[in-house]
Amino acid sequence: MGWMKDITVLKSVVPGWVAMKVNTAICLILGGTSLWLWHWQWKPYITRSAAQVCAFLVLVISLLTLMQYAFNLDFGIDQILFKTSIDPLGDVAPGRMAVHTAVIFLLLGLSLLLLSLAQPKYFLAQSFALVAFFIASMGLLGYVYGNAYFYKFGSLTSIAIHTAVALILLICGILFACPNRGLMIVVTSKHAGGMMARNLLPAAIIFPPAICWLVLCGYRMEIYTAEFGLCILSVLNIIVFAVLIWRNARSLNVIDHQRRRSQIALQKANEELEKRVMLRTSELLKALEQLQTEIGERQMIEQALFQEKELALVTLQSIGDGVITTDARGLIKYINPVAEILTGWSLSEAMGMPLTQVFQIIHENTREAAENPVEQVLDSGMIVALANHTVLITRNGRELSIEDSAAPIRTRDGDIVGVVLVFHDVTQSRNMARLLSWQAKHDSLTGLVNRREFEHHLAQAVTNAHTGTEQHALCYLDLDQFKVINDTCGHVAGDELLSEIANLFQSYVPSGDTLARLGGDEFGIIFNNCSLEAAVVRANIIRENTQKFRFVWKQDKVFNISISIGLVAINADTPNMNSALSAADAACYVAKNQGRNRVHIYQADDLELARQYGEMQWVGRITQALEDNRFRLYYQSIVPVTRNHCETEHYEILLRLIDETGKLVSPMAFIPAAERYNLMQTIDRWVIHTFFTHLGQCVDFQQHYCPLLKYSRGCLYTINLSGASINDEQFIDFICDQFTLHQIPPAAICFEITETVAIKNLGKAAGFIRALKDFGCCFALDDFGSGMSSFAYLKNLPVDYLKIDGSFVKHIVEEPIDLAMVDAINKIGQVMGIQTIAEFVENNDILKVIQNLGVNYAQGYGVGRPTPFKLFQFN
């Protein structure tokens, strides 16, 4: 800083004194930095490398300076930073550090390099530092004594006084950088030598220069002569060193006295210790004799215990049960080989572990953790047996059914010190019992619950419904046309179908409900805690998905499957299990008779079931009546409301049956049974064939003469057709053949179908009507207004007559709504060019009303009763 700012005080302490050179200041800074980095352990590798660089720079600068002095060279390093003139004190090389300084920096550079090595050389480093210390001290003493030879060689550059001081301080820093290593360990030691060195060295360094300086000052002041001064110097040195020796000797005497006292105390302590040792030894010998006696006895006991333990271990290892023993904390102390196999844990692994980690047990049905038997024993102090259906989870996750018991292990005082657990594997026997139980309750083909178990569940459901407020539902399911598959493909195919159907049913029956095969192709379902409405929804889901199912046999035969379901509620009114099952069976029978593929709900007053029984009886009676020719044809007039409206007379052909007793039976008694059991096509064919046969014999169609009506020019006869005949593709061919066979003109015949039949298969009905109209026949739509959306369907049916349903006509006088309905239907018919016929015209009041409405024709007891067809016959 002094050179940068040209401050004389900073360069040479006192003006006129030797100034510190720039290179000297730089080397001091580099040396101090190297020493500081050596102490700073931030990142050892980086700081050590930086310290080495600084020390190396000091070494290089000092070497270059000495080379300039030795070989009279000038490398230009003296004034590289600052230019200066020739030193006023006579230096021959301006800016160059003194020879003393260069030698000192050479030694310090080496010392710093040795310290900053990965493995420092403390002895050499401190040796170099001591040599440098003596050289720097000589320069400093040269200034103190006023002798230039100490700080300057001839005409060479002098060492500055503050340079010498700074160098001494840096040297001290190096020496004390690591005081417990190298040369300094002698001074810093805690032993007597270290203490002596620390007492003598400061005085040896300070007092001789100070005494010499005082003596020299007296001599220069001419107070005494040189000889006297030397005598004084000698005496003072003797005095100083004598005092130092006396002081050191006194310190050593104190130490020696303390040592001597310690030795006496130690000797007394040793004597006391020997007495105690001898006493203790005699006591130990006595105790040893007693111990040997006890050891002998203990060895005998241990031998007996060992034999008993070996016997117990052999017994435990030989028995077929697993055995685990624990301490009072439930930690395992022993497991025998069988227990190792059953649990999957070895003795070495299980030792010291809690029992619950090795012996993990759960309840077989609930899958909940079973209570620890060891804890039960420790709590109760009694023998405990495991509950039934206990399962052991082995180490590898395998499940074993076990039976076990646990008992306490007690001391002679009755204290519980552990528990012994004995268990064995009963998986095979329990599986066999479970299999036998399962087989007794399940169907072997489908795996479903069998009839016996199903009846048991049903009885429980009935009892539950009686004792509580819960309601259940029972379904009785019967496969439709199962016999067809059995007869077509064999019983193997039938069994396969039953298995697949059972799997299908299972996917739609919740796990809490009961599904069973009751026998053959019949199944049963108990919907628990289910209302009748919800059961209907579930039953229909099963029915719809069964209808979507396709049974494929040997990849070439595909069958559509459907089921009929009888459904009955199980509630407090259900008498017993048998009545519920019978009711469901009967409801299933009704569903099957109603056309199959449906759900029928059983009611206590199930009229449909009663009707089904009656219809089944009619099947045989109708068939017998056809064979015995006991059907009879009747006709009823359909008259114009205005007599002069049309000259053609219109009749409807009706059917009656003579029963076995000769009584006349109305068609409403047997027609439903005939429709249900597919007898209507036969009846329709009988009616057409019989009527055409008689009509061809009694009417002269060439003259348009009808013997019933003397003044008419022609007749139109209406014949009712069933839905089964409409759907029969061969029925039109039959009608055409009958027309040709009996020479009946088609214009004389009007076929009649009900609105309900037409709506069920509108396309089929429309095609049937068009085919016969093209042939020349007329068509009438019966019971119009009884179906849904009648007007919309009417646009698609090319009929000639519209017969207004009698349920509207018979109350037309009293009910304004019926009047409005008849009026609307008549107007629609008139707009569409279709003539209207009012049925059930029972009296003149009704006739007058329909006349006022503009209806074209009337039919009913008020205008004409049905008449037997025998009036047409001629002899």
DOTIMAR-50996 format. One record per residue (C-alpha): residue in three letters; x, y, z. Coordinates in steps of 0.001 Angstrom, whole numbers, plus 500000, padded with zeros to 6 digits. Layout:
# residues N
AlaXYZ ...
# end
This chain:
# residues 875
Met500000500000500000 Gly502947502327500772 Trp504415501799497302 Met501040502167495579 Lys500228505444497336 Asp503888506500497789 Ile503540506788501590 Thr507024506960503130 Val505954505886506607 Leu504490502669505233 Lys507619501953503179 Ser510353502844505725 Val508808503386509213 Val511077506439509757 Pro512149508727506896 Gly515719508063505884 Trp515650504429507068 Val515859501475504709 Ala512536500893502928 Met510837497531502517 Lys511084496474498876 Val507991495665496795 Asn509101492054496188 Thr509660491657499944 Ala506123492839500694 Ile504720490488498003 Cys506656487513499394 Leu505426488308502905 Ile501849488422501647 Leu502276485160499712 Gly503889483457502721 Gly501168484617505106 Thr498474483544502600 Ser500035480103502232 Leu500141479690506027 Trp496502480872506344 Leu495336478486503614 Trp497189475666505360 His495103476334508501 Trp491789476749506552 Gln490225473316506004 Trp487353474413503673 Lys488081472019500860 Pro491384470328501729 Tyr492485469590498207 Ile491795473093496885 Thr493229474951499887 Arg496357472731499969 Ser496937473337496252 Ala496533477104496694 Ala498952477094499657 Gln501503475196497594 Val501198477746494761 Cys501818480661497148 Ala504838478917498757 Phe506216478071495327 Leu505976481732494222 Val507906482815497349 Leu510562480207496548 Val510839481327492904 Ile511148485044493744 Ser513841484390496344 Leu515813482083494012 Leu515706484601491153 Thr516879487365493487 Leu519827485280494761 Met520753484390491175 Gln520860488108490296 Tyr523225488705493228 Ala525376485669492511 Phe525777486147488749 Asn525385489949488578 Leu522223489617486452 Asp519047491625486181 Phe515901489649485355 Gly513746492771485679 Ile511778491429488592 Asp512919494141491047 Gln510921496964489458 Ile508267494991487616 Leu505500496754489527 Phe507050500069490634 Lys509923502073489174 Thr512412503553491637 Ser515716505430491465 Ile518993504427493045 Asp518502503938496787 Pro519805506993498673 Leu521500504650501119 Gly523754503384498349 Asp521996500224497102 Val523405499219493746 Ala520203497611492540 Pro517124499784493102 Gly514007497846494254 Arg515892494592494950 Met515395492860498307 Ala518427492284500561 Val520495489102500414 His519402488267503976 Thr515757488642502936 Ala516193486452499834 Val517872483673501858 Ile515152483867504518 Phe512346483679501873 Leu514151480723500256 Leu514089478883503578 Leu510477479938504329 Gly509307478915500830 Leu510781475454501367 Ser509268475284504835 Leu505754476232503558 Leu505995473713500705 Leu506918470966503148 Leu503948471878505372 Ser501433471876502479 Leu502316468394501261 Ala499658465630501486 Gln501919464139504197 Pro503662467200505749 Lys507354467055506732 Tyr507146468895510032 Phe510737468317511184 Leu512391469728508036 Ala509906472587507777 Gln510537473670511346 Ser514338473269510891 Phe514311475612507866 Ala512145478049509841 Leu514625478068512764 Val517555478853510443 Ala515513481677508925 Phe514686482879512452 Phe518375483224513370 Ile519142485140510125 Ala516194487539510663 Ser517177487990514312 Met520732488948513233 Gly519308491673510967 Leu517106492966513753 Leu520031492922516271 Gly522157494799513712 Tyr519729497697513969 Val519519497322517755 Tyr523343497389518187 Gly523902499848515286 Asn526125497354513424 Ala525484497468509626 Tyr527309494158509028 Phe524338492325510534 Tyr521787493750508083 Lys523935494507505025 Phe526666492818503015 Gly529047495418501627 Ser527322497646499100 Leu524401495286498606 Thr520843496107499604 Ser520128496302503353 Ile517312494491505095 Ala514727496932506485 Ile514010496806510208 His510277496247509785 Thr511062493552507204 Ala513082491699509856 Val510203492039512353 Ala507631490816509781 Leu509852487856508894 Ile510254486896512561 Leu506459486975513001 Leu505914484788509877 Ile508598482349511146 Cys506858482107514513 Gly503587481368512721 Ile505258478495510832 Leu506897477098514000 Phe503669477145515989 Ala501458476004513073 Cys501614472481514467 Pro503222472658517945 Asn502765468954518748 Arg504844467768515772 Gly508541467910514771 Leu510986470061516759 Met508286471963518608 Ile507003468882520423 Val510030469245522784 Val508892472720523794 Thr505158472009524003 Ser505462468651525816 Lys503753468277529185 His506700466363530587 Ala509547467804532648 Gly511682468539529563 Gly508880470568528010 Met508305472443531203 Met512057473254531493 Ala512195474404527859 Arg509212476702528309 Asn510801478195531446 Leu514302478752530011 Leu513830479617526330 Pro512055483012526710 Ala514721484226529103 Ala517542482768526994 Ile516220484616523902 Ile515350487949525530 Phe517865488595528331 Pro521256488196526523 Pro520470490733523724 Ala518966493123526253 Ile522019492924528574 Cys524402493363525632 Trp522478496405524465 Leu522644497988527897 Val526367497317528187 Leu526965498706524664 Cys524965501858525411 Gly527157502542528526 Tyr530300501985526512 Arg529197504320523710 Met528216506934526248 Glu531841506604527570 Ile530650505801531034 Tyr533173502965531257 Thr535779501354529121 Ala535434498357526851 Glu537128496037529365 Phe534785497128532115 Gly531834496685529839 Leu532874493101529050 Cys533201492359532760 Ile529784493773533458 Leu528369491695530550 Ser529905488524531938 Val528652489172535482 Leu525143489984534312 Asn525007486822532150 Ile526202484768535136 Ile523555486334537356 Val520751485825534778 Phe521639482238534083 Ala522154481490537792 Val518665482835538544 Leu517214480800535714 Ile518971477637536901 Trp517885478261540520 Arg514284478802539458 Asn514281475719537310 Ala515910473669540116 Arg513263474922542554 Ser510515473811540148 Leu512164470423539790 Asn512430470075543594 Val508725470782543969 Ile507955468194541325 Asp510305465694542955 His508726466305546372 Gln505274465727544936 Arg506525462562543240 Arg508036461318546494 Arg504778461903548390 Ser502885460132545654 Gln505250457157545867 Ile504753456901549646 Ala500958457112549206 Leu501151454552546452 Gln503256452203548593 Lys500752452447551436 Ala497896451831548987 Asn499733448778547631 Glu500249447373551101 Glu496588447919551934 Leu495573446387548644 Glu497783443342549271 Lys496138442798552636 Arg492707443056551075 Val493687440766548201 Met494991438151550630 Leu491783438362552683 Arg489642438238549584 Thr491678435381548200 Ser491047433270551296 Glu487348434098551057 Leu487365433209547375 Leu489077429900548073 Lys486399429011550563 Ala483702430148548128 Leu485431428189545374 Glu485311425018547437 Gln481630425587548121 Leu481030426465544481 Gln482765423297543313 Thr480501421322545598 Glu477448423159544233 Ile478731422719540676 Gly479005419004541216 Glu475458418886542542 Arg474249421170539721 Gln475948418997537119 Met474122416004538503 Ile470841417922538379 Glu471616419231534892 Gln472409415716533750 Ala469055414542535047 Leu467317417556533478 Phe469181416974530233 Gln468003413376530157 Glu464441414479530848 Lys464713417220528204 Glu466089414779525652 Leu463256412413526461 Ala460746415260526093 Leu462328416431522817 Val462334412917521395 Thr458711412576522431 Leu457769415944520904 Gln459633415164517687 Ser458054411723517428 Ile454392412582517946 Gly452208413387514943 Asp450858416672516339 Gly452441420069516026 Val453686421518519309 Ile454613425136520031 Thr455689426476523420 Thr455842430142524386 Asp456925432174527370 Ala454613434299529486 Arg454789437117526917 Gly453623434924524061 Leu457072434701522435 Ile457947431354520870 Lys460543429223522671 Tyr460172425920520821 Ile458371424310517879 Asn458637420642516991 Pro459287419273513446 Val455595418693512747 Ala454836422296513680 Glu457690423416511419 Ile456084421548508494 Leu452572422798509229 Thr453505426472509796 Gly456374426700507301 Trp458689428237509952 Ser461872426592511196 Leu462801426575514895 Ser465721428968514362 Glu463511431434512476 Ala460540431267514833 Met462543431466518073 Gly461653434646519968 Met458921435718517538 Pro455361436486518708 Leu453038433521518275 Thr450591435547516148 Gln453222435980513420 Val453928432256513113 Phe450575430734514101 Gln448054432797512055 Ile444537431380512358 Ile441203432537510909 His437613431322510977 Glu436871429162507955 Asn433483430712507155 Thr433744434353508239 Arg437437434704507246 Glu437950436813510354 Ala441013436402512575 Ala440454433844515334 Glu441302434680518941 Asn444874433837519930 Pro444683430668522101 Val447872431589523993 Glu446379434933525014 Gln443219433126526127 Val445281430763528297 Leu447345433597529778 Asp444161435544530564 Ser442099432670531955 Gly444812430366533263 Met442836427379531944 Ile443116424889529079 Val441582426316525896 Ala440466424484522735 Leu440118426095519306 Ala436663426676517889 Asn435473424506515031 His436222425553511457 Thr439593427064512352 Val442068427504509475 Leu445842427948509801 Ile447528430276507281 Thr451016428878506609 Arg454077430975505820 Asn453623430460502063 Gly449910431367502198 Arg448548427800502127 Glu445460427156504253 Leu445174424125506548 Ser442165423107508605 Ile443348422363512146 Glu442145421342515568 Asp444146422315518631 Ser444271422988522345 Ala446461425195524535 Ala447423424688528179 Pro449413426774530700 Ile452932425862531836 Arg453202426473535584 Thr455990426597538154 Arg455863424728541467 Asp454275427817542946 Gly451531427756540338 Asp452754430808538417 Ile452263430676534665 Val455605430897532865 Gly454444429902529390 Val451923428081527226 Val452091424836525239 Leu450010424691522048 Val449195421319520443 Phe447488421130517024 His447096418743514101 Asp446029418922510444 Val442426417859509748 Thr442231419292506235 Gln441650415968504507 Ser438956414755506865 Arg437262418144506897 Asn437378418341503080 Met435857414849502890 Ala433099415827505308 Arg432558419061503385 Leu432392417141500084 Leu429872414651501446 Ser427809417496502875 Trp427958419351499557 Gln426961416277497554 Ala424013415688499862 Lys422755419218499212 His423603419794495530 Asp422711418473492118 Ser425579416479490589 Leu424925417644487012 Thr424573421416487451 Gly426216421931490840 Leu423122423817492009 Val421245423199495244 Asn419108420051494928 Arg415398419771495643 Arg415845418545499216 Glu418079421454500223 Phe415888423877498268 Glu412832422744500211 His414813423237503423 His415664426837502398 Leu412062427384501328 Ala410783426161504683 Gln413136428593506416 Ala411878431418504204 Val408251430580505037 Thr409053430426508770 Asn410935433715508511 Ala407966435340506751 His405652434127509563 Thr407842435352512422 Gly409011438640510919 Thr407894441371508581 Glu410070440275505691 Gln408663439113502366 His410241436688499923 Ala409404435390496469 Leu409495431902494950 Cys410083431261491236 Tyr409344427952489524 Leu411091427780486135 Asp410443425237483394 Leu412364425080480097 Asp410125425289477036 Gln410483422551474428 Phe413262420794476362 Lys411907417463475179 Val412542418504471570 Ile416283418916472222 Asn416433415701474236 Asp414657413731471507 Thr416580415396468661 Cys420129415359470007 Gly420006412826472828 His420279412980476601 Val423931414078476476 Ala422879417271474706 Gly420071417681477214 Asp422506417413480115 Glu424822419928478477 Leu421914422329477973 Leu420916421994481631 Ser424489422781482719 Glu424737425863480488 Ile421292427097481540 Ala422269426649485197 Asn425387428781484632 Leu423228431381482873 Phe420764431507485765 Gln423580431832488302 Ser424856434994486638 Tyr421519436722487311 Val420752435351490783 Pro422414437257493667 Ser424625435260496002 Gly422228435797498914 Asp419376434045497072 Thr418870430325496417 Leu418950428734492948 Ala418221425007492646 Arg417513422310490124 Leu414277420653491205 Gly414430417806488704 Gly414408417277484941 Asp414221420679483256 Glu412678422419486268 Phe414490424978488420 Gly413591426971491507 Ile414704430358492859 Ile414078431908496273 Phe414473435685496237 Asn415130436616499875 Asn413880439928501267 Cys412312440713497917 Ser408898442179497183 Leu406673440614494555 Glu407151443600492238 Ala410939443359492428 Ala410747439587491924 Val408738440106488733 Val411477442393487397 Arg414208439865488267 Ala412238436974486792 Asn411723438859483536 Ile415441439661483367 Ile416197435936483635 Arg413516435138481059 Glu414747437747478570 Asn418376436667478851 Thr417363433025478480 Gln415482433949475309 Lys418654435584473958 Phe420663432448474742 Arg421461430104471849 Phe422276426475472548 Val424750425128469996 Trp425254421362469779 Lys428207419969467840 Gln428536423260465920 Asp425748422401463487 Lys422554422514465543 Val421382425760467079 Phe418341425981469341 Asn416469428964470715 Ile415657428559474386 Ser412824430042476421 Ile411426429461479879 Ser408044429677481560 Ile408120431053485086 Gly405600430756487867 Leu405975433334490612 Val404431433333494075 Ala404935435639497049 Ile406065434182500378 Asn404533436158503203 Ala402648435682506450 Asp399675434278504489 Thr401728431422502995 Pro400548428244504832 Asn403658426130504452 Met406478425115502180 Asn404468422545500194 Ser401652424957499437 Ala404114427617498233 Leu405863425117495958 Ser402551423826494593 Ala401332427356493936 Ala404538428246492047 Asp404294425011490042 Ala400694425790489132 Ala401614429362488118 Cys404400427977485923 Tyr401849425625484339 Val399632428598483557 Ala402551430528482054 Lys403391427555479834 Asn399767427175478731 Gln399454430872478023 Gly402042430549475276 Arg405319429920477119 Asn408216432384477518 Arg406400434419480143 Val406050435034483874 His402758434252485620 Ile402068435504489124 Tyr400039433219491353 Gln397147434732493260 Ala394992433074495901 Asp391928433476493670 Asp393745432700490439 Leu390889432482487924 Glu393341432072485094 Leu394564428824486591 Ala391015427566486915 Arg390369428635483344 Gln393461426779482207 Tyr392122423575483678 Gly388808424125481911 Glu390499424894478598 Met392567421756478803 Gln389349419751479125 Trp387933421544476090 Val390809420335473896 Gly389547416789473917 Arg385913417846473639 Ile386571420043470573 Thr388532417300468874 Gln385754414803469575 Ala383105417288468404 Leu384913417646465054 Glu385052413879464684 Asp381376413528465667 Asn380315416487463436 Arg378607418218466352 Phe379453421764465231 Arg376501423789463851 Leu376372426882461600 Tyr374106429831462406 Tyr373570433117460608 Gln372518436584461749 Ser371237439368459572 Ile373138442612459074 Val370460445037457935 Pro370731448498456413 Val369571451246458719 Thr367495452490455765 Arg365819449553453981 Asn366183451044450528 His369873451733451090 Cys370980448565449304 Glu369262445588447659 Thr372023443122448759 Glu371221441188451927 His374080440786454400 Tyr374510437875456827 Glu377182436885459348 Ile377872433144459658 Leu378144432045463312 Leu379303428793464967 Arg377775426739467755 Leu378599423354469350 Ile376333420579470550 Asp377847419016473657 Glu377721415395474698 Thr374324415891476384 Gly372795417601473349 Lys372921421114474811 Leu373871424087472658 Val377222425631473664 Ser378123429289472947 Pro381382429838471050 Met382790431912473927 Ala382988428716475962 Phe385269426786473614 Ile386867429336471243 Pro389537430489473808 Ala390625426882474355 Ala390732426285470608 Glu392856429395470105 Arg395259428464472889 Tyr395763424892471766 Asn396047425649468027 Leu392671424185466998 Met391275427351465371 Gln392788426616461954 Thr390976423291461893 Ile387720424940462974 Asp388076427753460378 Arg388656425215457618 Trp385628423201458800 Val383416426320458754 Ile384514427409455248 His384289423904453770 Thr380890423198455377 Phe379397426597454545 Phe380657426590450956 Thr379337423054450488 His375821423997451670 Leu375905427395449971 Gly376790425862446627 Gln373810423538446937 Cys371130426066447987 Val371874429291446101 Asp371593429957442361 Phe374311432468441871 Gln373671432740438164 Gln370352434449438946 His371631436150442108 Tyr368797434487443934 Cys368695433953447675 Pro365831431730448840 Leu365782433459452234 Leu364793436780450707 Lys362003436744448174 Tyr362551440285446963 Ser366381440487446984 Arg368685440250444048 Gly371762438862445994 Cys373364438030449329 Leu376718438772451073 Tyr377926436290453679 Thr380473437238456361 Ile382763434499457764 Asn385017435070460845 Leu388679434080460599 Ser391114433537463502 Gly394602434923463917 Ala396083431446463474 Ser394511431180460034 Ile395764434648459061 Asn399314433551459915 Asp398965430262458018 Glu400646430792454641 Gln398696427888453097 Phe395283429153454221 Ile394786431460451221 Asp395402428517448882 Phe392800426526450817 Ile390206429314450434 Cys390869429665446715 Asp390522425895446286 Gln387160425979448105 Phe385887428796445866 Thr386845426806442794 Leu385528423507444139 His382054424777445079 Gln381705427424442372 Ile381117430201444886 Pro381629433719443480 Pro384160435593445684 Ala381966438698445639 Ala379400436811447715 Ile381826436256450569 Cys383080438775453122 Phe385793437619455505 Glu385944439203458957 Ile388883439548461355 Thr389036441321464702 Glu390940444511465159 Thr393122442819467804 Val394209440075465374 Ala395000442644462702 Ile397056444792465052 Lys399136441844466358 Asn400639441339462880 Leu399675444343460837 Gly401867443549457843 Lys400710439947457674 Ala397059440956458060 Ala397293443663455403 Gly398870441253452927 Phe396220438610453637 Ile393397441120453120 Arg394852442431449834 Ala395329438922448492 Leu391665437982449049 Lys390379441363447863 Asp392340440884444658 Phe390607437513444385 Gly387246439365444643 Cys386236438990448275 Cys385174441684450716 Phe386639442309454143 Ala385259443547457438 Leu387158444688460525 Asp385364443438463648 Asp385304444950467164 Phe386731448224465931 Gly387534450577468793 Ser388512447862471268 Gly392182447951470328 Met394850450633470681 Ser395466453352468047 Ser392608452029465915 Phe392474455030463596 Ala396201454872462826 Tyr396065451169461965 Leu392920451631459892 Lys394860453535457230 Asn396944450436456526 Leu394066447927456287 Pro392064447963452970 Val388723446853454463 Asp385214447395453104 Tyr383215447289456349 Leu383949448669459787 Lys382071446932462601 Ile381849449253465593 Asp382582447374468818 Gly379383446483470672 Ser380744447704474010 Phe380197451255472719 Val376913450646470905 Lys374925448920473677 His375266451956476009 Ile375006454634473345 Val371646455905474645 Glu372812456451478229 Glu376517457221477852 Pro377509460393475978 Ile381113459182475776 Asp380040455991473974 Leu377866458126471689 Ala380847460339470871 Met383049457291470212 Val380523455724467830 Asp380015459052466091 Ala383789459491465648 Ile384302455984464310 Asn381372456362461883 Lys382656459696460576 Ile386157458301460078 Gly384697455358458189 Gln382522457603455990 Val385467459870455180 Met387580456826454221 Gly384757455346452100 Ile384242452414454482 Gln380686451361455374 Thr380000451094459100 Ile378130448391460971 Ala376877448855464543 Glu376973445681466653 Phe374805444924469702 Val371740446873468453 Glu369430445450471088 Asn366384447770470792 Asn364715450507468779 Asp366224453292470929 Ile369706452253469922 Leu368565451856466321 Lys367196455390466248 Val370413456842467631 Ile372599455123465037 Gln370160456195462326 Asn370621459783463426 Leu374406459309463405 Gly374327458007459836 Val375650454474460497 Asn375119452269457434 Tyr374193448890458973 Ala372918447444462216 Gln373378443997463763 Gly371973442660466999 Tyr369024441056468690 Gly366990444217468066 Val367086443671464270 Gly367623439914463980 Arg368537436942466145 Pro370978434188465086 Thr369192431470463122 Pro370283427882462534 Phe371728427233459113 Lys369185424457458430 Leu366824427082457004 Phe369117427198454005 Gln368885423492453337 Phe366522422125450605 Asn365065418698450177 
# end
